[in-house]
Amino acid sequence: MILSQHLSATASKNATKAAFRYLGKELTFDQFKTQVSKLSYLYGHEIGHQQRVAFVTHNSPAVAATFFAMTNTRSVVIPLNPDQAPDDLVEALRFTEATHVAVTSDVLARIRDVLSQAKLNLPIIDIEKKHGGEYDSSFTPAPDNTPIDGDQVLIFKSGGGSGKAKYVIFNHKQILAAATSLRTLYHLTVNDRILTNMNWNHPFSFLHGMLFPLMNGATTVVDLGLENKEFLEFLIDNRVTRLVGSPPFFYKLLIVCRNEKRVLPGTKSITVGVGMLSPELRKAFRLLKVDVGQCYGKTEAGWTISMEDVGEFEEVPPKYVGKGLPGMKYKVLDPNGDEILDKGARQGLLAVSGPCVMSGYLKAEKETKNAIRGTWLYTGDYAELDGDAETLRIRYLGRKEELYMMGDQLLSPDVIDTPLRSMTGIQDGAGFILKTMKNQTVFACAVIKTPGSTVNEKSIIDHCAMRVPMEMRPTMVVFTDSIPRDAGGSVMRSKLTAQFAGTAG
């Protein structure tokens, strides 16, 4: 089944229900399906079939409708961050060999200027100006260009947290599996309305904040960029029941609730990705009677690898990232690369297999072979599995290159962070690992000093020595102007390791 066929089936069951709420107006599933059909004809005539279209857009129903229309014309969509630096955007367009650039009206002028400066002669499509009013409301593909479920439909840019970013390819079947596998963990009801503040160019927000609700009959509420009190009122006015975002977003939301002395009366759950929600924030949301659905994922696996059941109101262990997904298989490997067969708690490098694992990396055959072996995706992450099948529970322990294995003990430099940041004179800091000239592994910390601070390496090491377990105490301090973080605010420790490589004696 291709994506638009599943959408059509969902729309038939929910014809008069709102698929989107945007700028105070609602677009029903039936209207959305009609829009997709007309745009499929329009783009088939205007740009042809089997194109490679970069989406440089902010969220709107036009983005979703154009995505489905492009898949009907057997074109590939490349979601890109509209706010990234011009040089990065141009590099992405060139590497992916985009044939067209689709934009929302608010970024049209900027993207036109970026392409002009780079001397890139790519057609620009202002998708919010396209309606296809003259075309049929029921799409039938041309006999010589009928889409199949094995067609490529998406190329996502990976986070690049452990090196240079890669471009990850998916077909209809893989993306559909990624969207529908979440159903049992959300426990959707007929009145659910889902909102994310993240741009849909990120695979987490694309799946959880747009495609999942569309494919399962829920309403997608499009964020308008409001903040503070206005944002809280927006949630209430638009009857939002579920929020999708990263830990920094939910931290700010709680601060606003506290300052405004407000609660979240209609919010049933939050879905957290691109980082771990702290125990303190989790507790705060539970006090507000809001369920927490922590996710763990990788772009290469259609993003979601595991997710906490938002219907289970229970205490969870540290670094818990939920249950396994339907249709997915999981295993952890020992240092020799053999599967650990114990059904109890077992730790090792995680590999997963299932219908939403990527087709491969764009222009990176060697990297694809290293990541996918047989049907298994080797994630490069350490995890703990406990149980099996329906009883499986997963804890995310960290990236391989960011941890240190001492005997059979896995050590993480993240234990340095809290003691470090508690020290007077330190604005921010993070632990990481380094190799010495003798190839020995040591724990180090990167520090941003507060203006006028007199802290030095010795005082920091002495401070940590009283607060960090002996085997993970930092023996080296580097002072810096910034700590690299991902979209969820998590420290990118491998980038610190690369940045300060060669500085340890």
N, C-alpha and C positions, 0 to 999 in steps of 0.2 A: 504493500500500500504506500502511495506517495503522500506527502504532507497535506496537499490540498484535498485529497480524498477523505482523510481523517477529519479535516476541518469541516468539510461539507456534511459529513455524518453528524458531527457535533452541532453544527448550525441547524440542521433539520430538527434536532431534539430541543433546541433552545432558540427557535427562530425569533421570538419577540423579546428575548432577554438581552440586556446590554452586554455587548462584547467589550466595549470601551466606554469610558467616561473621560472626556477631554474638554477643557475650556468651558465647563458647565453644561456640555451637551452629551447625549448618549447616542452611540451607534450600535444598533442591534446586531445579533449574529447574522440574521438574514441580510441586512444591509451590508455588512462587512463581506459576506460571501459574494454578494452581487458586485461589490467594488473590486474584489480580487479577480472575478471573472472578466470584467470590463478591462481592467488594467493588464490582464494576461494577453488579451487581444491587442491592446494598444502597444504594449512593449514588443510583442512579437512582430508587429508591423514597423515600429519606429526604430528599434535597435537590433532586431533579428533574434536568432536563437543561439544558445551555447556561447554567451558572452561571459565576461568576468567583471562583475560590477562592484566597485568599492562603495560601501555605505559610509559617508561621513556626515552623520546626522545626530540630531537630538531626538529624544523619544516623542513619537506621535503616532496615531493610528495609521498615517500614511506610510510610515516605516514598515509596519507589520504587513499592510496590504501589498506594498511593493515587494517585500520579501517573498510572499506566497506567489505573487504574479511572476517573479523572476524564476522561481522553481518550476512553474508551469511552462516556461519557455526554455527550460533546460540550461538556464544560466546559473552561474555560481556567484554567491554574495560574499563579500569580504567586509565584515564590520570593523571599522577603524574609529579610534577615539578622535572626535572632532576638536578636542582641546589640546591635542599633543603638538609639540613643536613642529614648525613647517618642515624642517629637514627630516625629521622622523617620519612625517606623513609622506613626503616625496619618496623616501627610501622604501617605505611599505608599498606604495603604488608601483614603483619600478620593479621591486622584487617579485611581487605577486602578478605582474604583467596585467594589471587592470586595463580593461578596454573602455570603461565608462566610470564616471564618478556620480553617484546619486547623493543629493544633499537635501536638507530641509532649508526652507527659505531664509532662516536666521543666520545660516553660515555661508550662503551663496557667495556674497561679495568677498569674504575672506578666502574661500577655496579658489575662487576665480583668480585672485591675486597670487595665491601660493603656486598654482599651476603656471601662471604667466611668468613668475620669477624663476621657476625651475625649467621653463621652456618645455613643459609637458603639454602636448596637444591632445588632451583627452576630452571627449564630449561630457558636458555637465548636465545632469537631469535634476531639475527642481521638482522633487516628487510631490510636494504639496500643491503644485499647480496642475498635476495630472489627474484626470477624472475618468476619461474614457466613456463619456456620456453617450456617444454614438454607437457603442458596441453592445453586443448581446449580453444579457445578464446571466447566461449559462455558458460556461467555457467548454469547448471541445477542441482538443489539440489537433494540429495537422497530422495526418497519417505518417509523414516522414519525420516528425519531430515529437512523437509521443513520449512523455517522460516515463521513466521506470524507476523503481525504488533504489537501484544501484547508482543512479546519477549523482554526481557531486553537487551539493547545494550550498555548502558553507565552508569558508576557510577562516578559522579563528586565529588570531595572534595569541600565542601563549605568553604567560607572564614574564618569562625570562629571569625568574628569581635565582636560578643556579647557573646562569650563563646567558648567551645571546638568545633573544627571543626566536621562536620558531613559528611556522605557520602550519596549522593543523587542519586536515581535510576530513570532511564528513559527507555522507550521502543521506538520502531521504530516510532510509531504514534506521540508520544510527541515530539521527536527530529525533525521529519519532519515538524510538525506544527511550531516549534520554528524557523526553517530555512526559511520556505516559507512565514510566516506572515510578514516578513520585506520588502517584495518586493515593496509594494506601497509607502513606506516611502523613499526608496533609489532612485527611478526613474532611474533605470539602463538603459544604452544604450549599443549598440552592441560592443562598443570599450572599455568598462570599465575594468580596471585592479585594483585589490584591494590588498593592502599590510598591514600587521600588524607587528609591532616589538615585540609583545608579544608572548610568547610560547603558543601553542594551548592547553596546559593542562588546561588553564583557560577557563571556559565556555563562557565568553564574546568573547575572541579571537577565540575560536573553532567555535562558531556560526557565528560571523561577519567576521572573517578573513579567514575562510576556508570553512565551510559547506555552508553558504549562497551563496557565489559566485559559488561554484560547482553546487548547486541545481538550480541556476538561470541563468546559461550560461555565467557568467563572468569569467575573468582570475584571478587566484590567483598568485601573485608574491611573492616568498618566500624571506624574508629578510635574508641578509648574515652577519648581524652584523656590517656593516660599520657605520662610524660616520663622523660628520662634513661635510666638502666639498665633501668627497667621497660619503657620503650618498645622498646628493643633486644630484650629478651627476648620482648616481644609479637610483634615481627616474625618472630623465629625460631619461636616456638611456633605461629604461624598460617601459617607457610610463605609469607610475602609475597615475591613475586618482582619486583614493580614498584611504584615509589612515584611519586605525583603531588603536586606542591606548588609553592610559590613559593621564590625564592632564600633568604629568611631562614630558612625551614624547613630547607633543605638545609645551610645554614651551621651552624645549631644541631645538626643531626644529626652533622656531622663533628666538632664540638667534643665531643659526647657520646662518639663513637667513640674520639677521642683520649684523653679523660679516663678512659674505662673500659678502654682498651687492647683494644678490640674491633674487628672488621671486620663486613662485611655479607655473610656467606657465601651467602645464598640470593637476594640482590638482583641481578637482571640489569640493570635500567635504572632511571633516574629521568627523569620527564617534568617539565620546568620551564616554568612559565608565569607571567604577571603580573609580568614583569621578566626581566632577563638574568642568567644565572649568570656570575660573574666567571671570567676565565681561571684564576685560582688555585684556585677551587673545582672547576672542570672538571678540572683536572689532578689534584687530590686524589681525585676519584671514579674517574678513569681508573686511578690507582695502586691503587685498591681493586678494579679490574677490573669497574667498574660503568659501563655505557654511559649517555651523556647524550642526551636528546631535548629540545632546546630548542624551545619553541613561540613563535610570535607570533600574536596574534589580536585580534579586536575583537568585542564583543558582537553588532554588526550583521551579522557574517558567520558566525553560529553559532559564534562565538569563534575557532576555529582557521583561520588564513589560511595558515600554513606550519608545517612541523614537521621537525625533524632526524630522519633515519632512525636509529633506535636500534640498528640492526644494523651500522652503518658506524662502525668504530673508526678515525677519522681526525682529523688536525689541521684546525681550521677558522679562517677569518679572523675578526677582531673583528666583533662585532654580527651574526654569522651566525645566522639563524633557520630554516635548513633548506630543504627542497624545497617546490615547489608541490604541492598536493593533487590527486588524481584528480578530473576533472570541473570543476576551477576554471581560469579564465583570468586572466591578469595583464598589466597594462601600466603604464608610468610615463609621466608627462606633463611636457613642458617648460613654462617660465614662461608660454607663450601658450596652454597647455591642449591642445596637440597631442601625440599619442602619439610617443614616441621609438622608432623602428622598428629600430634597431641590435640585433642579437642578441648582441653582446658586452656587457660591463659598462656599464650605463646607469643614471643616477640621476635621480629625479624624484618627483613626487607619485604615490602608488600608487592604482590602481583595480583592483578585482577583480570577477569575474562568475562565477556558478555556482549550483548548486541549493540551497546552504545560506544564501544571502543573505536577509536579513530581508524580511518583508512590508512593514514600515514602522514608524514611531514612533507610539505611542499619542497621540492628540489633538495631533498636530504635523504637519499636512499640508505646511506650508512647509518644515520641516526635512527631511521625507521626500523632497520633490522636490529639495532641494539635495544630499542624500546619494545618492539613486538616480537615475541619468540613463540612461534606456533600461533595459538589463539590468545596468549597471555600478554598483557601489558605490564611491563616492569616499571613501577612508578618511581623508583629511586627514593622512596620514603620508608622510614621505619614506622611500623605500626604494631599494635598488640591486638590479636584476635582472641576472643573468648567465646566458646560455644561453636555451634555449627548450624547452617541453614537458617531456620526461623528464629533460633535462639542466639544467633551470632551477634556479638557486640564488639565495637571497634573503638580503639583509642589511637589517635594520631600522635606519634612521638617526635617526628621531625624529619627534615631532609638528611639524606646520607652524609652529604659533605658538610653539614652543619653540626654533626654529632661526633662523639668519640667513643669507640668501643674499647673498654678496659677489661680484658678478660672476657667474661660473659655479662659484664655490666655496661649498659648504655648510658653515657653521660651527656647532658645537654648544658650548654653555657647559658641558657635562659635563666638558670637559678641565680646568676650574677646580677640580673637586671634590677630587681626590686631593691636589694641592698645598695646597689650603686646609686640609684635615683633618689634614695632616702638621704644621701649625704649632702650636707650643706655646702653650697658652692658649685653643685653640679646641676645643670639644666636638663640634661638628658644623657643617657648612656646605655650601653648594651654589651653583653659578653659575646665572644666568638672564639674560634680556635685558629691556631697558627702552627705552621711547621717551622722549626728552627733550621739553621744551616746543617745541623747533624741529623735532620729528618725526624726530630722528636716533636711530638704534639704537645703544645702548651695552651693553657687558657689565657686569653687576653681580654681587655675591655677597651672600648672606644668611648670617649667622654667629650661632651660639650660643656664647657664651663660657663657659669653665669657671669655676666659682665663684672669685672673687678675681682673675681674669685682668685684666691691664692692657693687653692688646692694643688698638690703636686703628685707625682707618681707614687712616692713613698706613702703619703697620707691616704691615698686611695687604696693601695694594696693592704695597708694596715687595717683600714676600715672594713674591707671585704674579708680579711682573714678572720675576723671575729663573727662573721655572719654567713659565710659560705662554706659548705662542706670541704674538708681538706683537699680531696682529690680534684676539686673544681675551682680552687682559689686562683684568681688571676695572678700571673707573675710578670705581666707587662701591661702598660697603659699607653694608649695613643690618644692624642688630643686632636679633635677634628671640628669642622664647622657644621657637619650634618651627619645624621644616621639614616642610611637608606631604608626605606619602608615600601611595602607593596600597597595596593589599593585598599587593603583592609587595615592598614596601620601596623602590620606585623614587621618586625625587624628582618631585613634580608641579610642574614649573617654571612652567607656565602660571598656576598659583595664586599663585606668588610674584610673577609679573609683574602679575597683577591686584591682589594685596595692596599692592604698593608702587608702583602706577601714580601718576604725578604727583609722585613724590619726586625725579626726576632733573631737574636744571636745564636 
